[in-house]
Amino acid sequence: MQVTYQMMNAFAAFMLFTSVTAAPASETAAGAVAWADPKDCHRFYECPVGGKPVLKTCGPGTAFQSATSVCDYEHLVASCWHH
């Protein structure tokens, strides 16, 4: 019984973690475009083909990396270096 409880906790943690991390624009939807919020390195806009831009936030400790269109560690994102 305890093993099942531990497995359920691990699965719940996995689902929570994967839901707050951003995927590359190419994996989000074919043709979707993503770009950094110029006011906050932790946020970015994502726009599906034919849709309206949606403001999204990277997970804790990460910031949007324009070069790769993914959230990466803050210390690797140049736009966050002034913080």
NUKOL-27334 format. One record per atom (N, C-alpha, C, O): residue number from 1; atom name; y, z, x; residue in one letter. Coordinates in Angstrom, 1 decimal, always signed. Layout:
<recs>
+-----+-------+--------+--------+--------+--------+
! num ! atome !     py !     pz !     px ! residu !
+-----+-------+--------+--------+--------+--------+
! NUM !    CA !      Y !      Z !      X !      A !
...
+-----+-------+--------+--------+--------+--------+
</recs>
This chain:
<recs>
+-----+-------+--------+--------+--------+--------+
! num ! atome !     py !     pz !     px ! residu !
+-----+-------+--------+--------+--------+--------+
!   1 !     N !   -1.2 !   +0.0 !   +0.8 !      M !
!   1 !    CA !   +0.0 !   +0.0 !   +0.0 !      M !
!   1 !     C !   +1.3 !   +0.0 !   +0.9 !      M !
!   1 !     O !   +2.2 !   -0.7 !   +0.6 !      M !
!   2 !     N !   +1.3 !   +0.8 !   +1.9 !      Q !
!   2 !    CA !   +2.4 !   +0.9 !   +2.8 !      Q !
!   2 !     C !   +2.7 !   -0.5 !   +3.5 !      Q !
!   2 !     O !   +3.8 !   -0.9 !   +3.8 !      Q !
!   3 !     N !   +1.6 !   -1.2 !   +3.9 !      V !
!   3 !    CA !   +1.7 !   -2.5 !   +4.5 !      V !
!   3 !     C !   +2.4 !   -3.5 !   +3.6 !      V !
!   3 !     O !   +3.3 !   -4.2 !   +4.0 !      V !
!   4 !     N !   +2.1 !   -3.5 !   +2.3 !      T !
!   4 !    CA !   +2.7 !   -4.3 !   +1.3 !      T !
!   4 !     C !   +4.2 !   -4.0 !   +1.2 !      T !
!   4 !     O !   +5.0 !   -4.9 !   +1.1 !      T !
!   5 !     N !   +4.5 !   -2.7 !   +1.2 !      Y !
!   5 !    CA !   +5.9 !   -2.3 !   +1.1 !      Y !
!   5 !     C !   +6.7 !   -2.8 !   +2.3 !      Y !
!   5 !     O !   +7.8 !   -3.2 !   +2.2 !      Y !
!   6 !     N !   +6.1 !   -2.7 !   +3.5 !      Q !
!   6 !    CA !   +6.8 !   -3.1 !   +4.7 !      Q !
!   6 !     C !   +7.0 !   -4.6 !   +4.7 !      Q !
!   6 !     O !   +8.0 !   -5.1 !   +5.2 !      Q !
!   7 !     N !   +6.0 !   -5.3 !   +4.3 !      M !
!   7 !    CA !   +6.1 !   -6.8 !   +4.2 !      M !
!   7 !     C !   +7.2 !   -7.2 !   +3.2 !      M !
!   7 !     O !   +7.9 !   -8.1 !   +3.5 !      M !
!   8 !     N !   +7.3 !   -6.5 !   +2.1 !      M !
!   8 !    CA !   +8.3 !   -6.8 !   +1.1 !      M !
!   8 !     C !   +9.7 !   -6.5 !   +1.7 !      M !
!   8 !     O !  +10.6 !   -7.3 !   +1.4 !      M !
!   9 !     N !   +9.8 !   -5.4 !   +2.4 !      N !
!   9 !    CA !  +11.1 !   -5.1 !   +3.0 !      N !
!   9 !     C !  +11.5 !   -6.2 !   +4.1 !      N !
!   9 !     O !  +12.7 !   -6.6 !   +4.1 !      N !
!  10 !     N !  +10.5 !   -6.6 !   +4.9 !      A !
!  10 !    CA !  +10.8 !   -7.6 !   +5.9 !      A !
!  10 !     C !  +11.2 !   -9.0 !   +5.2 !      A !
!  10 !     O !  +12.1 !   -9.6 !   +5.7 !      A !
!  11 !     N !  +10.6 !   -9.3 !   +4.1 !      F !
!  11 !    CA !  +10.9 !  -10.5 !   +3.4 !      F !
!  11 !     C !  +12.3 !  -10.5 !   +2.8 !      F !
!  11 !     O !  +13.1 !  -11.4 !   +2.9 !      F !
!  12 !     N !  +12.6 !   -9.3 !   +2.2 !      A !
!  12 !    CA !  +13.9 !   -9.1 !   +1.6 !      A !
!  12 !     C !  +15.0 !   -9.2 !   +2.7 !      A !
!  12 !     O !  +16.1 !   -9.8 !   +2.5 !      A !
!  13 !     N !  +14.8 !   -8.6 !   +3.9 !      A !
!  13 !    CA !  +15.8 !   -8.7 !   +5.0 !      A !
!  13 !     C !  +15.9 !  -10.1 !   +5.4 !      A !
!  13 !     O !  +17.0 !  -10.6 !   +5.7 !      A !
!  14 !     N !  +14.8 !  -10.9 !   +5.5 !      F !
!  14 !    CA !  +14.9 !  -12.3 !   +5.9 !      F !
!  14 !     C !  +15.7 !  -13.1 !   +5.0 !      F !
!  14 !     O !  +16.5 !  -13.9 !   +5.4 !      F !
!  15 !     N !  +15.5 !  -12.9 !   +3.7 !      M !
!  15 !    CA !  +16.2 !  -13.6 !   +2.7 !      M !
!  15 !     C !  +17.7 !  -13.3 !   +2.7 !      M !
!  15 !     O !  +18.5 !  -14.2 !   +2.5 !      M !
!  16 !     N !  +18.0 !  -12.0 !   +2.9 !      L !
!  16 !    CA !  +19.4 !  -11.6 !   +2.9 !      L !
!  16 !     C !  +20.1 !  -12.3 !   +4.1 !      L !
!  16 !     O !  +21.2 !  -12.8 !   +4.0 !      L !
!  17 !     N !  +19.4 !  -12.2 !   +5.3 !      F !
!  17 !    CA !  +20.0 !  -12.8 !   +6.5 !      F !
!  17 !     C !  +20.2 !  -14.3 !   +6.4 !      F !
!  17 !     O !  +21.3 !  -14.8 !   +6.8 !      F !
!  18 !     N !  +19.2 !  -15.0 !   +5.9 !      T !
!  18 !    CA !  +19.4 !  -16.4 !   +5.8 !      T !
!  18 !     C !  +20.4 !  -16.9 !   +4.7 !      T !
!  18 !     O !  +20.9 !  -18.0 !   +4.8 !      T !
!  19 !     N !  +20.7 !  -16.0 !   +3.8 !      S !
!  19 !    CA !  +21.6 !  -16.4 !   +2.7 !      S !
!  19 !     C !  +23.1 !  -16.3 !   +3.2 !      S !
!  19 !     O !  +24.0 !  -16.9 !   +2.6 !      S !
!  20 !     N !  +23.3 !  -15.5 !   +4.3 !      V !
!  20 !    CA !  +24.7 !  -15.3 !   +4.7 !      V !
!  20 !     C !  +25.0 !  -16.2 !   +6.0 !      V !
!  20 !     O !  +26.2 !  -16.1 !   +6.4 !      V !
!  21 !     N !  +24.1 !  -16.9 !   +6.5 !      T !
!  21 !    CA !  +24.4 !  -17.7 !   +7.6 !      T !
!  21 !     C !  +24.6 !  -19.1 !   +7.2 !      T !
!  21 !     O !  +24.0 !  -19.6 !   +6.2 !      T !
!  22 !     N !  +25.5 !  -19.8 !   +7.8 !      A !
!  22 !    CA !  +25.8 !  -21.2 !   +7.5 !      A !
!  22 !     C !  +24.9 !  -22.2 !   +8.1 !      A !
!  22 !     O !  +24.4 !  -22.0 !   +9.3 !      A !
!  23 !     N !  +24.6 !  -23.2 !   +7.4 !      A !
!  23 !    CA !  +23.7 !  -24.3 !   +8.0 !      A !
!  23 !     C !  +24.7 !  -25.4 !   +8.5 !      A !
!  23 !     O !  +25.8 !  -25.5 !   +8.0 !      A !
!  24 !     N !  +24.2 !  -26.2 !   +9.4 !      P !
!  24 !    CA !  +25.0 !  -27.3 !   +9.8 !      P !
!  24 !     C !  +25.4 !  -28.2 !   +8.6 !      P !
!  24 !     O !  +24.6 !  -28.3 !   +7.6 !      P !
!  25 !     N !  +26.5 !  -28.8 !   +8.6 !      A !
!  25 !    CA !  +26.9 !  -29.6 !   +7.5 !      A !
!  25 !     C !  +25.9 !  -30.7 !   +7.1 !      A !
!  25 !     O !  +25.7 !  -31.0 !   +6.0 !      A !
!  26 !     N !  +25.2 !  -31.3 !   +8.2 !      S !
!  26 !    CA !  +24.2 !  -32.3 !   +7.9 !      S !
!  26 !     C !  +23.0 !  -31.8 !   +7.2 !      S !
!  26 !     O !  +22.3 !  -32.5 !   +6.5 !      S !
!  27 !     N !  +22.7 !  -30.5 !   +7.4 !      E !
!  27 !    CA !  +21.6 !  -29.9 !   +6.7 !      E !
!  27 !     C !  +22.0 !  -29.4 !   +5.3 !      E !
!  27 !     O !  +21.1 !  -29.2 !   +4.4 !      E !
!  28 !     N !  +23.2 !  -29.1 !   +5.0 !      T !
!  28 !    CA !  +23.7 !  -28.6 !   +3.7 !      T !
!  28 !     C !  +23.5 !  -29.7 !   +2.7 !      T !
!  28 !     O !  +22.9 !  -29.4 !   +1.6 !      T !
!  29 !     N !  +24.0 !  -30.8 !   +2.9 !      A !
!  29 !    CA !  +23.8 !  -32.0 !   +2.0 !      A !
!  29 !     C !  +24.1 !  -33.2 !   +2.7 !      A !
!  29 !     O !  +25.0 !  -33.3 !   +3.6 !      A !
!  30 !     N !  +23.4 !  -34.3 !   +2.4 !      A !
!  30 !    CA !  +23.6 !  -35.5 !   +3.1 !      A !
!  30 !     C !  +25.1 !  -36.0 !   +2.8 !      A !
!  30 !     O !  +25.5 !  -36.1 !   +1.7 !      A !
!  31 !     N !  +25.8 !  -36.1 !   +3.9 !      G !
!  31 !    CA !  +27.2 !  -36.6 !   +3.8 !      G !
!  31 !     C !  +28.2 !  -35.5 !   +3.6 !      G !
!  31 !     O !  +29.4 !  -35.8 !   +3.6 !      G !
!  32 !     N !  +27.8 !  -34.2 !   +3.5 !      A !
!  32 !    CA !  +28.8 !  -33.1 !   +3.4 !      A !
!  32 !     C !  +29.6 !  -33.0 !   +4.6 !      A !
!  32 !     O !  +29.1 !  -33.3 !   +5.7 !      A !
!  33 !     N !  +30.8 !  -32.5 !   +4.5 !      V !
!  33 !    CA !  +31.7 !  -32.3 !   +5.6 !      V !
!  33 !     C !  +32.1 !  -30.9 !   +5.7 !      V !
!  33 !     O !  +32.4 !  -30.2 !   +4.6 !      V !
!  34 !     N !  +32.2 !  -30.3 !   +6.9 !      A !
!  34 !    CA !  +32.7 !  -28.9 !   +7.1 !      A !
!  34 !     C !  +33.7 !  -28.9 !   +8.2 !      A !
!  34 !     O !  +33.6 !  -29.6 !   +9.1 !      A !
!  35 !     N !  +34.8 !  -28.0 !   +8.0 !      W !
!  35 !    CA !  +35.8 !  -27.9 !   +9.0 !      W !
!  35 !     C !  +36.3 !  -26.4 !   +8.9 !      W !
!  35 !     O !  +36.2 !  -25.7 !   +7.9 !      W !
!  36 !     N !  +36.8 !  -26.0 !  +10.1 !      A !
!  36 !    CA !  +37.3 !  -24.6 !  +10.3 !      A !
!  36 !     C !  +38.5 !  -24.3 !   +9.4 !      A !
!  36 !     O !  +39.4 !  -25.2 !   +9.2 !      A !
!  37 !     N !  +38.7 !  -23.1 !   +9.0 !      D !
!  37 !    CA !  +39.9 !  -22.6 !   +8.3 !      D !
!  37 !     C !  +40.9 !  -22.3 !   +9.5 !      D !
!  37 !     O !  +40.6 !  -21.5 !  +10.4 !      D !
!  38 !     N !  +42.0 !  -23.0 !   +9.5 !      P !
!  38 !    CA !  +43.0 !  -22.8 !  +10.6 !      P !
!  38 !     C !  +43.6 !  -21.4 !  +10.7 !      P !
!  38 !     O !  +44.1 !  -21.0 !  +11.8 !      P !
!  39 !     N !  +43.5 !  -20.6 !   +9.7 !      K !
!  39 !    CA !  +44.0 !  -19.2 !   +9.7 !      K !
!  39 !     C !  +43.0 !  -18.2 !  +10.0 !      K !
!  39 !     O !  +43.4 !  -17.1 !  +10.4 !      K !
!  40 !     N !  +41.7 !  -18.5 !   +9.9 !      D !
!  40 !    CA !  +40.7 !  -17.4 !  +10.2 !      D !
!  40 !     C !  +39.4 !  -18.1 !  +10.8 !      D !
!  40 !     O !  +38.8 !  -18.9 !  +10.1 !      D !
!  41 !     N !  +39.1 !  -17.7 !  +12.0 !      C !
!  41 !    CA !  +38.0 !  -18.4 !  +12.7 !      C !
!  41 !     C !  +36.6 !  -18.0 !  +12.1 !      C !
!  41 !     O !  +35.6 !  -18.6 !  +12.4 !      C !
!  42 !     N !  +36.6 !  -17.0 !  +11.2 !      H !
!  42 !    CA !  +35.3 !  -16.6 !  +10.5 !      H !
!  42 !     C !  +35.1 !  -17.4 !   +9.2 !      H !
!  42 !     O !  +34.0 !  -17.3 !   +8.6 !      H !
!  43 !     N !  +36.0 !  -18.2 !   +8.8 !      R !
!  43 !    CA !  +35.9 !  -18.9 !   +7.6 !      R !
!  43 !     C !  +35.9 !  -20.4 !   +7.8 !      R !
!  43 !     O !  +36.4 !  -20.9 !   +8.9 !      R !
!  44 !     N !  +35.3 !  -21.2 !   +6.9 !      F !
!  44 !    CA !  +35.3 !  -22.6 !   +7.0 !      F !
!  44 !     C !  +35.3 !  -23.2 !   +5.6 !      F !
!  44 !     O !  +34.9 !  -22.6 !   +4.7 !      F !
!  45 !     N !  +35.6 !  -24.5 !   +5.5 !      Y !
!  45 !    CA !  +35.6 !  -25.2 !   +4.3 !      Y !
!  45 !     C !  +34.4 !  -26.2 !   +4.3 !      Y !
!  45 !     O !  +34.1 !  -26.8 !   +5.4 !      Y !
!  46 !     N !  +33.7 !  -26.3 !   +3.2 !      E !
!  46 !    CA !  +32.6 !  -27.3 !   +3.1 !      E !
!  46 !     C !  +32.9 !  -28.1 !   +1.9 !      E !
!  46 !     O !  +33.2 !  -27.6 !   +0.8 !      E !
!  47 !     N !  +32.7 !  -29.4 !   +2.1 !      C !
!  47 !    CA !  +33.0 !  -30.4 !   +1.0 !      C !
!  47 !     C !  +31.8 !  -31.3 !   +0.8 !      C !
!  47 !     O !  +31.6 !  -32.1 !   +1.7 !      C !
!  48 !     N !  +31.1 !  -31.2 !   -0.3 !      P !
!  48 !    CA !  +30.0 !  -32.2 !   -0.5 !      P !
!  48 !     C !  +30.6 !  -33.5 !   -0.9 !      P !
!  48 !     O !  +31.8 !  -33.6 !   -1.3 !      P !
!  49 !     N !  +29.9 !  -34.6 !   -0.8 !      V !
!  49 !    CA !  +30.3 !  -35.9 !   -1.1 !      V !
!  49 !     C !  +30.8 !  -35.9 !   -2.6 !      V !
!  49 !     O !  +30.0 !  -35.6 !   -3.5 !      V !
!  50 !     N !  +32.0 !  -36.3 !   -2.8 !      G !
!  50 !    CA !  +32.6 !  -36.5 !   -4.1 !      G !
!  50 !     C !  +32.9 !  -35.1 !   -4.8 !      G !
!  50 !     O !  +33.3 !  -35.1 !   -5.9 !      G !
!  51 !     N !  +32.9 !  -34.0 !   -4.0 !      G !
!  51 !    CA !  +33.2 !  -32.7 !   -4.6 !      G !
!  51 !     C !  +34.5 !  -32.1 !   -4.0 !      G !
!  51 !     O !  +35.2 !  -32.8 !   -3.3 !      G !
!  52 !     N !  +34.7 !  -30.9 !   -4.4 !      K !
!  52 !    CA !  +35.9 !  -30.2 !   -4.0 !      K !
!  52 !     C !  +35.5 !  -29.3 !   -2.8 !      K !
!  52 !     O !  +34.4 !  -28.7 !   -2.8 !      K !
!  53 !     N !  +36.5 !  -29.1 !   -1.9 !      P !
!  53 !    CA !  +36.2 !  -28.1 !   -0.8 !      P !
!  53 !     C !  +35.9 !  -26.7 !   -1.3 !      P !
!  53 !     O !  +36.6 !  -26.2 !   -2.2 !      P !
!  54 !     N !  +35.0 !  -26.0 !   -0.6 !      V !
!  54 !    CA !  +34.6 !  -24.7 !   -1.0 !      V !
!  54 !     C !  +34.8 !  -23.8 !   +0.3 !      V !
!  54 !     O !  +34.3 !  -24.2 !   +1.3 !      V !
!  55 !     N !  +35.6 !  -22.7 !   +0.2 !      L !
!  55 !    CA !  +35.8 !  -21.8 !   +1.3 !      L !
!  55 !     C !  +34.6 !  -20.9 !   +1.4 !      L !
!  55 !     O !  +34.2 !  -20.3 !   +0.5 !      L !
!  56 !     N !  +34.0 !  -20.9 !   +2.6 !      K !
!  56 !    CA !  +32.9 !  -20.0 !   +2.9 !      K !
!  56 !     C !  +33.2 !  -19.2 !   +4.1 !      K !
!  56 !     O !  +34.1 !  -19.5 !   +4.9 !      K !
!  57 !     N !  +32.4 !  -18.1 !   +4.3 !      T !
!  57 !    CA !  +32.6 !  -17.1 !   +5.4 !      T !
!  57 !     C !  +31.3 !  -17.0 !   +6.2 !      T !
!  57 !     O !  +30.2 !  -17.0 !   +5.6 !      T !
!  58 !     N !  +31.4 !  -17.0 !   +7.5 !      C !
!  58 !    CA !  +30.3 !  -16.8 !   +8.4 !      C !
!  58 !     C !  +29.8 !  -15.4 !   +8.3 !      C !
!  58 !     O !  +30.5 !  -14.5 !   +7.8 !      C !
!  59 !     N !  +28.6 !  -15.1 !   +8.7 !      G !
!  59 !    CA !  +28.0 !  -13.8 !   +8.7 !      G !
!  59 !     C !  +28.6 !  -12.9 !   +9.7 !      G !
!  59 !     O !  +29.4 !  -13.3 !  +10.5 !      G !
!  60 !     N !  +28.3 !  -11.6 !   +9.6 !      P !
!  60 !    CA !  +28.9 !  -10.6 !  +10.5 !      P !
!  60 !     C !  +28.7 !  -11.0 !  +12.0 !      P !
!  60 !     O !  +27.6 !  -11.4 !  +12.4 !      P !
!  61 !     N !  +29.7 !  -10.9 !  +12.8 !      G !
!  61 !    CA !  +29.6 !  -11.2 !  +14.2 !      G !
!  61 !     C !  +29.6 !  -12.6 !  +14.6 !      G !
!  61 !     O !  +29.4 !  -13.0 !  +15.8 !      G !
!  62 !     N !  +29.8 !  -13.5 !  +13.6 !      T !
!  62 !    CA !  +29.8 !  -14.9 !  +13.9 !      T !
!  62 !     C !  +31.1 !  -15.6 !  +13.4 !      T !
!  62 !     O !  +31.9 !  -15.0 !  +12.6 !      T !
!  63 !     N !  +31.4 !  -16.8 !  +13.9 !      A !
!  63 !    CA !  +32.6 !  -17.5 !  +13.6 !      A !
!  63 !     C !  +32.2 !  -19.0 !  +13.5 !      A !
!  63 !     O !  +31.2 !  -19.4 !  +14.1 !      A !
!  64 !     N !  +33.0 !  -19.8 !  +12.9 !      F !
!  64 !    CA !  +32.7 !  -21.2 !  +12.7 !      F !
!  64 !     C !  +33.0 !  -22.0 !  +13.9 !      F !
!  64 !     O !  +34.1 !  -21.9 !  +14.5 !      F !
!  65 !     N !  +32.0 !  -22.7 !  +14.4 !      Q !
!  65 !    CA !  +32.1 !  -23.5 !  +15.6 !      Q !
!  65 !     C !  +32.3 !  -25.0 !  +15.2 !      Q !
!  65 !     O !  +31.4 !  -25.6 !  +14.7 !      Q !
!  66 !     N !  +33.5 !  -25.5 !  +15.3 !      S !
!  66 !    CA !  +33.9 !  -26.8 !  +14.9 !      S !
!  66 !     C !  +33.0 !  -27.9 !  +15.5 !      S !
!  66 !     O !  +32.7 !  -28.9 !  +14.9 !      S !
!  67 !     N !  +32.7 !  -27.7 !  +16.8 !      A !
!  67 !    CA !  +32.0 !  -28.8 !  +17.6 !      A !
!  67 !     C !  +30.6 !  -29.0 !  +17.0 !      A !
!  67 !     O !  +30.1 !  -30.1 !  +17.1 !      A !
!  68 !     N !  +30.0 !  -28.0 !  +16.4 !      T !
!  68 !    CA !  +28.6 !  -28.1 !  +15.9 !      T !
!  68 !     C !  +28.5 !  -27.9 !  +14.4 !      T !
!  68 !     O !  +27.4 !  -28.2 !  +13.8 !      T !
!  69 !     N !  +29.6 !  -27.6 !  +13.8 !      S !
!  69 !    CA !  +29.6 !  -27.3 !  +12.3 !      S !
!  69 !     C !  +28.7 !  -26.2 !  +11.9 !      S !
!  69 !     O !  +28.1 !  -26.3 !  +10.8 !      S !
!  70 !     N !  +28.5 !  -25.2 !  +12.7 !      V !
!  70 !    CA !  +27.7 !  -24.0 !  +12.3 !      V !
!  70 !     C !  +28.4 !  -22.8 !  +12.7 !      V !
!  70 !     O !  +29.3 !  -22.8 !  +13.5 !      V !
!  71 !     N !  +28.0 !  -21.7 !  +12.1 !      C !
!  71 !    CA !  +28.5 !  -20.4 !  +12.6 !      C !
!  71 !     C !  +27.7 !  -19.9 !  +13.8 !      C !
!  71 !     O !  +26.5 !  -20.0 !  +13.9 !      C !
!  72 !     N !  +28.5 !  -19.5 !  +14.8 !      D !
!  72 !    CA !  +27.9 !  -19.1 !  +16.1 !      D !
!  72 !     C !  +28.5 !  -17.8 !  +16.5 !      D !
!  72 !     O !  +29.4 !  -17.3 !  +15.8 !      D !
!  73 !     N !  +27.9 !  -17.2 !  +17.6 !      Y !
!  73 !    CA !  +28.5 !  -15.9 !  +18.0 !      Y !
!  73 !     C !  +30.0 !  -16.0 !  +18.3 !      Y !
!  73 !     O !  +30.4 !  -17.0 !  +18.9 !      Y !
!  74 !     N !  +30.7 !  -15.0 !  +17.9 !      E !
!  74 !    CA !  +32.2 !  -15.0 !  +18.1 !      E !
!  74 !     C !  +32.6 !  -15.3 !  +19.5 !      E !
!  74 !     O !  +33.5 !  -16.1 !  +19.7 !      E !
!  75 !     N !  +31.9 !  -14.7 !  +20.5 !      H !
!  75 !    CA !  +32.4 !  -14.9 !  +21.8 !      H !
!  75 !     C !  +32.2 !  -16.3 !  +22.4 !      H !
!  75 !     O !  +32.7 !  -16.7 !  +23.4 !      H !
!  76 !     N !  +31.4 !  -17.1 !  +21.6 !      L !
!  76 !    CA !  +31.2 !  -18.5 !  +22.0 !      L !
!  76 !     C !  +32.2 !  -19.5 !  +21.3 !      L !
!  76 !     O !  +32.2 !  -20.7 !  +21.5 !      L !
!  77 !     N !  +33.0 !  -19.0 !  +20.4 !      V !
!  77 !    CA !  +33.9 !  -19.8 !  +19.6 !      V !
!  77 !     C !  +35.3 !  -19.6 !  +20.1 !      V !
!  77 !     O !  +35.9 !  -18.6 !  +20.0 !      V !
!  78 !     N !  +35.9 !  -20.7 !  +20.7 !      A !
!  78 !    CA !  +37.2 !  -20.6 !  +21.4 !      A !
!  78 !     C !  +38.3 !  -20.2 !  +20.4 !      A !
!  78 !     O !  +39.2 !  -19.5 !  +20.9 !      A !
!  79 !     N !  +38.3 !  -20.6 !  +19.2 !      S !
!  79 !    CA !  +39.3 !  -20.3 !  +18.2 !      S !
!  79 !     C !  +39.4 !  -18.8 !  +17.9 !      S !
!  79 !     O !  +40.4 !  -18.3 !  +17.3 !      S !
!  80 !     N !  +38.4 !  -18.0 !  +18.3 !      C !
!  80 !    CA !  +38.4 !  -16.6 !  +18.1 !      C !
!  80 !     C !  +38.8 !  -15.8 !  +19.4 !      C !
!  80 !     O !  +38.9 !  -14.6 !  +19.3 !      C !
!  81 !     N !  +39.0 !  -16.4 !  +20.5 !      W !
!  81 !    CA !  +39.3 !  -15.7 !  +21.7 !      W !
!  81 !     C !  +40.6 !  -15.0 !  +21.7 !      W !
!  81 !     O !  +40.7 !  -14.0 !  +22.5 !      W !
!  82 !     N !  +41.5 !  -15.3 !  +20.9 !      H !
!  82 !    CA !  +42.8 !  -14.6 !  +20.8 !      H !
!  82 !     C !  +42.7 !  -13.3 !  +20.0 !      H !
!  82 !     O !  +43.6 !  -12.5 !  +20.1 !      H !
!  83 !     N !  +41.6 !  -13.0 !  +19.4 !      H !
!  83 !    CA !  +41.4 !  -11.8 !  +18.6 !      H !
!  83 !     C !  +41.0 !  -10.7 !  +19.4 !      H !
!  83 !     O !  +40.8 !   -9.6 !  +18.9 !      H !
+-----+-------+--------+--------+--------+--------+
</recs>
